[in-house]
Amino acid sequence: MVRISNIVCSVDLDCRIDLRNLAKTVTNIRYHSDRHNVAIWQNRRIGGNCLVYAKGKLVCNGYVESTEAAKRRLRCNARKLQKLGYPVRFKKFRIFTISMVHDLGIPISLPDLRNARYEPEIIPGAVLAIEDVRFTCFHSGKIIISGIKRDEDIDLLVFPTICEIFQIMNKRC
């Protein structure tokens, strides 16, 4: 079963945020003005990590079940900022990347994968790149999929590629 392991997404809030004041009023936030102009906010109820930029941009990452759940997570963080008095408006929602994990249930013969880059001295897996999506296949049967930008890529690239890898391994047996 293919499952989402991480989604990184962002939204523009259309307002400036005083990070120093935010760090003083909100718990579970780290802000070091001398290093960089971003605050790292971890809210256990909402989940994941949220980067808050002074220009009014939020970037969230972490495990969620779907892109809709990731959007809800951003909305919850924006709502918390709104309750603190910032005039936020949810604009320009964007997904940077979706990462997924799959276990084939059978071992993978890495040299048998067509069009895959397999260099065991560098990484113990074979890397298969289709468009911007990368499939890192390991001998144990685990596949890590990264670089997905849209939900449509899951149906158009991920599932057919996993089926193809499974068929290659079944023909080999």
C-alpha positions as a LaTeX table, in Angstrom:
\begin{tabular}{lrrr}
\hline
Residue & $x$ (\AA) & $y$ (\AA) & $z$ (\AA) \\
\hline
Met1 & 0.00 & 0.00 & 0.00 \\
Val2 & 1.35 & 3.41 & $-0.97$ \\
Arg3 & 1.13 & 5.92 & 1.85 \\
Ile4 & 2.02 & 9.58 & 2.09 \\
Ser5 & 4.90 & 10.19 & 4.48 \\
Asn6 & 5.36 & 13.97 & 4.15 \\
Ile7 & 3.82 & 16.98 & 2.42 \\
Val8 & 5.54 & 20.36 & 2.20 \\
Cys9 & 3.18 & 23.22 & 1.30 \\
Ser10 & 2.99 & 26.97 & 1.65 \\
Val11 & 0.55 & 29.86 & 1.68 \\
Asp12 & 0.85 & 33.62 & 1.44 \\
Leu13 & $-1.06$ & 35.37 & 4.24 \\
Asp14 & $-1.02$ & 38.84 & 2.62 \\
Cys15 & 0.21 & 40.58 & 5.81 \\
Arg16 & 3.48 & 41.23 & 7.60 \\
Ile17 & 4.18 & 39.36 & 10.83 \\
Asp18 & 6.29 & 40.64 & 13.71 \\
Leu19 & 8.32 & 37.53 & 14.50 \\
Arg20 & 9.86 & 38.94 & 17.66 \\
Asn21 & 6.41 & 39.70 & 19.12 \\
Leu22 & 5.08 & 36.34 & 17.91 \\
Ala23 & 7.93 & 34.51 & 19.68 \\
Lys24 & 7.09 & 36.31 & 22.91 \\
Thr25 & 3.36 & 35.53 & 22.83 \\
Val26 & 3.22 & 31.98 & 21.40 \\
Thr27 & 4.57 & 28.82 & 22.97 \\
Asn28 & 6.54 & 26.14 & 21.10 \\
Ile29 & 8.19 & 28.62 & 18.75 \\
Arg30 & 11.89 & 29.15 & 18.03 \\
Tyr31 & 13.11 & 32.45 & 16.63 \\
His32 & 16.73 & 33.56 & 16.38 \\
Ser33 & 16.80 & 37.01 & 14.79 \\
Asp34 & 20.58 & 37.03 & 14.53 \\
Arg35 & 20.62 & 33.86 & 12.35 \\
His36 & 17.67 & 34.10 & 9.98 \\
Asn37 & 14.35 & 35.85 & 9.51 \\
Val38 & 12.05 & 32.89 & 10.14 \\
Ala39 & 10.32 & 31.44 & 13.18 \\
Ile40 & 9.87 & 27.67 & 13.57 \\
Trp41 & 6.51 & 26.89 & 15.12 \\
Gln42 & 5.57 & 23.44 & 16.41 \\
Asn43 & 2.00 & 23.08 & 17.58 \\
Arg44 & 1.21 & 19.60 & 18.88 \\
Arg45 & $-2.53$ & 19.89 & 18.32 \\
Ile46 & $-2.11$ & 20.95 & 14.71 \\
Gly47 & 0.92 & 18.74 & 14.06 \\
Gly48 & 4.01 & 19.12 & 11.90 \\
Asn49 & 6.38 & 22.05 & 11.69 \\
Cys50 & 5.44 & 25.48 & 10.42 \\
Leu51 & 7.92 & 28.08 & 9.27 \\
Val52 & 6.58 & 31.61 & 9.74 \\
Tyr53 & 8.25 & 34.31 & 7.65 \\
Ala54 & 8.09 & 38.04 & 8.42 \\
Lys55 & 6.67 & 38.76 & 4.95 \\
Gly56 & 3.58 & 36.73 & 5.84 \\
Lys57 & 4.37 & 33.36 & 4.36 \\
Leu58 & 3.75 & 30.03 & 6.09 \\
Val59 & 5.50 & 26.82 & 5.06 \\
Cys60 & 4.31 & 23.62 & 6.74 \\
Asn61 & 5.64 & 20.10 & 6.54 \\
Gly62 & 4.98 & 16.82 & 8.25 \\
Tyr63 & 2.91 & 13.68 & 7.99 \\
Val64 & $-0.68$ & 14.13 & 6.80 \\
Glu65 & $-3.04$ & 11.78 & 4.95 \\
Ser66 & $-3.82$ & 14.04 & 1.97 \\
Thr67 & $-3.28$ & 17.43 & 0.40 \\
Glu68 & $-6.62$ & 18.54 & 1.83 \\
Ala69 & $-5.35$ & 17.71 & 5.33 \\
Ala70 & $-2.19$ & 19.70 & 4.63 \\
Lys71 & $-4.31$ & 22.66 & 3.55 \\
Arg72 & $-6.36$ & 22.32 & 6.76 \\
Arg73 & $-3.13$ & 22.35 & 8.77 \\
Leu74 & $-2.08$ & 25.61 & 7.11 \\
Arg75 & $-5.54$ & 27.08 & 7.75 \\
Cys76 & $-5.32$ & 26.15 & 11.45 \\
Asn77 & $-1.95$ & 27.89 & 11.77 \\
Ala78 & $-3.29$ & 30.93 & 9.90 \\
Arg79 & $-6.35$ & 30.99 & 12.18 \\
Lys80 & $-4.08$ & 31.03 & 15.26 \\
Leu81 & $-2.24$ & 34.03 & 13.80 \\
Gln82 & $-5.57$ & 35.70 & 13.06 \\
Lys83 & $-6.62$ & 35.26 & 16.70 \\
Leu84 & $-3.42$ & 37.06 & 17.69 \\
Gly85 & $-4.57$ & 40.11 & 15.72 \\
Tyr86 & $-2.90$ & 39.69 & 12.34 \\
Pro87 & $-5.18$ & 40.45 & 9.35 \\
Val88 & $-4.40$ & 37.23 & 7.48 \\
Arg89 & $-5.91$ & 36.25 & 4.14 \\
Phe90 & $-5.31$ & 32.79 & 2.70 \\
Lys91 & $-3.71$ & 33.36 & $-0.74$ \\
Lys92 & $-1.59$ & 31.36 & $-3.17$ \\
Phe93 & $-1.70$ & 27.89 & $-1.62$ \\
Arg94 & 1.07 & 25.79 & $-3.15$ \\
Ile95 & 2.37 & 22.26 & $-2.71$ \\
Phe96 & 6.15 & 22.06 & $-2.92$ \\
Thr97 & 6.53 & 18.31 & $-2.71$ \\
Ile98 & 4.82 & 15.12 & $-1.61$ \\
Ser99 & 6.83 & 12.14 & $-0.37$ \\
Met100 & 5.44 & 8.60 & $-0.26$ \\
Val101 & 6.56 & 5.15 & 0.89 \\
His102 & 5.59 & 1.75 & $-0.50$ \\
Asp103 & 6.55 & $-1.83$ & 0.38 \\
Leu104 & 6.27 & $-4.27$ & $-2.53$ \\
Gly105 & 6.35 & $-7.24$ & $-0.20$ \\
Ile106 & 9.00 & $-9.00$ & $-2.31$ \\
Pro107 & 12.73 & $-8.35$ & $-2.67$ \\
Ile108 & 13.80 & $-6.18$ & $-5.59$ \\
Ser109 & 16.71 & $-7.13$ & $-7.81$ \\
Leu110 & 18.20 & $-3.69$ & $-8.24$ \\
Pro111 & 20.36 & $-4.43$ & $-11.34$ \\
Asp112 & 17.22 & $-5.70$ & $-13.16$ \\
Leu113 & 15.47 & $-2.32$ & $-13.02$ \\
Arg114 & 15.45 & $-0.65$ & $-16.44$ \\
Asn115 & 16.55 & 2.98 & $-16.71$ \\
Ala116 & 17.53 & 3.05 & $-13.03$ \\
Arg117 & 20.77 & 4.47 & $-11.71$ \\
Tyr118 & 22.30 & 1.89 & $-9.39$ \\
Glu119 & 25.61 & 2.73 & $-7.74$ \\
Pro120 & 25.96 & 0.56 & $-4.61$ \\
Glu121 & 29.14 & 2.40 & $-3.53$ \\
Ile122 & 27.15 & 5.62 & $-3.12$ \\
Ile123 & 23.64 & 4.55 & $-2.06$ \\
Pro124 & 22.29 & 1.06 & $-1.29$ \\
Gly125 & 19.34 & 1.59 & $-3.61$ \\
Ala126 & 18.53 & 2.15 & $-7.25$ \\
Val127 & 17.18 & 5.56 & $-8.25$ \\
Leu128 & 14.62 & 5.69 & $-11.01$ \\
Ala129 & 13.65 & 9.18 & $-12.23$ \\
Ile130 & 10.50 & 9.79 & $-14.22$ \\
Glu131 & 9.98 & 13.48 & $-14.98$ \\
Asp132 & 10.58 & 15.18 & $-11.60$ \\
Val133 & 9.49 & 12.19 & $-9.50$ \\
Arg134 & 12.24 & 10.04 & $-8.00$ \\
Phe135 & 11.75 & 6.41 & $-6.98$ \\
Thr136 & 14.46 & 5.08 & $-4.65$ \\
Cys137 & 14.15 & 1.28 & $-4.62$ \\
Phe138 & 15.86 & $-0.88$ & $-2.01$ \\
His139 & 16.60 & $-4.61$ & $-2.08$ \\
Ser140 & 14.16 & $-5.20$ & 0.81 \\
Gly141 & 11.24 & $-4.18$ & $-1.42$ \\
Lys142 & 10.78 & $-0.70$ & 0.02 \\
Ile143 & 10.34 & 2.19 & $-2.38$ \\
Ile144 & 10.63 & 5.85 & $-1.38$ \\
Ile145 & 8.91 & 8.21 & $-3.79$ \\
Ser146 & 9.74 & 11.93 & $-3.70$ \\
Gly147 & 9.32 & 15.00 & $-5.85$ \\
Ile148 & 5.58 & 14.73 & $-6.46$ \\
Lys149 & 4.15 & 18.19 & $-7.12$ \\
Arg150 & 0.48 & 17.48 & $-7.91$ \\
Asp151 & $-2.16$ & 14.94 & $-6.90$ \\
Glu152 & $-2.49$ & 13.96 & $-10.57$ \\
Asp153 & 1.14 & 12.76 & $-10.57$ \\
Ile154 & 0.18 & 10.06 & $-8.07$ \\
Asp155 & $-2.29$ & 8.51 & $-10.50$ \\
Leu156 & $-0.33$ & 9.21 & $-13.69$ \\
Leu157 & 3.24 & 8.37 & $-12.57$ \\
Val158 & 3.44 & 6.68 & $-9.19$ \\
Phe159 & 0.94 & 3.82 & $-9.48$ \\
Pro160 & 1.94 & 2.76 & $-13.04$ \\
Thr161 & 5.64 & 2.79 & $-12.12$ \\
Ile162 & 5.09 & 0.70 & $-8.99$ \\
Cys163 & 3.01 & $-1.78$ & $-11.01$ \\
Glu164 & 5.79 & $-1.98$ & $-13.62$ \\
Ile165 & 8.45 & $-2.65$ & $-10.95$ \\
Phe166 & 6.21 & $-5.33$ & $-9.41$ \\
Gln167 & 5.68 & $-7.01$ & $-12.80$ \\
Ile168 & 9.44 & $-7.02$ & $-13.52$ \\
Met169 & 10.15 & $-8.66$ & $-10.17$ \\
Asn170 & 7.37 & $-11.28$ & $-10.67$ \\
Lys171 & 8.72 & $-12.25$ & $-14.11$ \\
Arg172 & 12.14 & $-12.73$ & $-12.59$ \\
Cys173 & 10.85 & $-15.23$ & $-9.98$ \\
\hline
\end{tabular}
